[in-house]
Amino acid sequence: MPGPPGVTRGGRAWYVARMTSTSTKPQQPPAAMDADSIAFMAMQPPPPVNPPTPERAREGSRRMRFVSQPDLPHVAEVREFAAPGAGGPIPLRAYRGVTTTTGEALPALIYYHGGGWVVGDLDSHDWTCRMIANAAECAVISVDYRLAPEHRFPAAYEDSLAAVQWVAANAAMLRIDPARISVGGDSAGGNLAAAVAIALRDEARIRLKAQVLTYPIVDLTATYDERFAQGVALTNGSMRYYIDAYAPDLTQRKDWRASPMFAASLKGLPPALVVVAGFDPLCAEGEAYAARLAAEGVATTVRRYPGQMHGFASRAKLLPKAYDAIADMAELLKAHR
């Protein structure tokens, strides 16, 4: 199936759909994966017979990072902080883009890492945060929220909200502009960013500039296309494992803090970028959330990567369209600063 009209960036096609309440229907996934996605899956070992323990899942994530991520790019500055949280100190890592000025009050992106609320940490997305800081010429502050199943919903959400509140309150020390704060994240991190954006809108104390949602989880009650039962980086079974670990109480899964799609209203939220991958169980809900944002008056941009899989944006050594996704994020952040 041919892709939608696009332009070329870095020798690779990327597709744009700026959605409004009068937008056309989203494109359908293509018939085949991109060649790099196919090669990536060919490298993977057979799936385990039984779900891994959280410890083994985390170790596997750490090992994959060394295989799939390029060398860390240089940035102007990296500092470590800790914000107070309900469960104790929340580790933060702050980056400043390589071309930024030392004393400048920069726009800032608060970034929440992916990993199904079970895996991931400051190191898992170190490359991603450095790349965004350099490309968007901004500060990026990465949040090491509490993980499930040791800390179930709403622990990760509470840490994520507390972190952005602390950043805004300490903007002078961090040398950022408190009037130019955005939130973002991938997968579970996209879930947290979307929920935090809703909470901050309702509190009306911190007015976000933008939200960057990369293949976000927005509906914990969703059912998944059976095409993704196997043969993709994130399978339907893996998604159910992560959701069960984070929110085992079925009644909590319709709480908008866990499933932003269930928020009563999305009106008044900051401009959004939603990045979706065609071979991803989360593609349909990402499209649906983007459509609802646009229908409720939120300036919403969708970037579609039809032949890619979940997680591609942080695996640039093997899946080079990650560089395009980083450029997408930088473009939105620069437009809303």
C-alpha positions, 0 to 999 in steps of 0.5 A: 500500500503506498504511503501518504504524500510526504517529504524527505528528511535525511533521505527517509520519508516522513509523513505529516498529518495536521489534524483538526476537527475537520481532518480526514480519517487517519491512514491505515497501516501499510502491508509490510514493515520497513526493512530495518524493522524486519532486520530488528525482529530477526535479531530477537531471541524467541519469546519466553514461555512465561512472562519475565520477572520485573528484574529480568525485564529490567536487565533485558532492557539494560542490555538492549540499550547497548545494542540499539542506541548510538554513542551518547551525544555531547551536551552543554551540561548534565546535572542530577537533582531530586524532587520530593515525592509521596514515596520519597525523593524522585531522581531527576537528570537535567540536560542543556542543549549543546548550543545553549548559553550557560546563564540563559533561562531555557524552555524546558521539556519534562520527559517521562521514560517509557517501559510499561511503568515496569522497566526504564530509568534515567539511563535508558533514555539518556540518549533520547533526552540528550538528542532532544535537548540538542535538537530543540536547543532547550533544557530536558529534565528526565524523571525517574518515577517509581516503577510497578509492580513494586509501586502500582498506580497511581505512584508513577503518576504522582511522581510525574506530577510532583516532578513538574511542580518541583521543576516550576518552583525551582526554575531559577536554580535550574536556569529555565523559564517557568513560563515555557515548560512542556511535558513529553514521553514515550509509551508509558511515559507518554501516558504520564505526560498526557495525564500530567497535562490534564492535571496541570490544566485543571490546577491552572497554576502551571500553563504548559507550552506543549505535550509530546506523546510518542506512541502513548498508552492512553486507554488501559481498557483497550483491546488490541489488533490480533496482528500484533500477537507476535512478530513485533517489538511490543506484543499484545501479551506484553502490553497486558503484562505491563497493564496488569503490573501497573493497574491490577485493579480493573476499576482503576483502569478508567481513572483518567490518571491511568487512562487519559482517554477517559478524561471528561474533557480534553479542551484547553490542553496544550498543543500536542504532537502524537507520534505513532508507529504502524506495527504497534498495538498502541497505534489505534489508541494513539490515533484515537487520542489525537483525533479526540484532542483535535475534535476538542480544539487542541492544536494537534499534529500527528507524525506517522511511521507506518513501517516502524514498531513500538520503541523505534524512537529510542533505538537509532543504531538499529532503527534510524527513523528515530532521528526523524522522530527526534526532529519531529519533537524538536520541531514542535518544541521550537514552535511552542516556546 
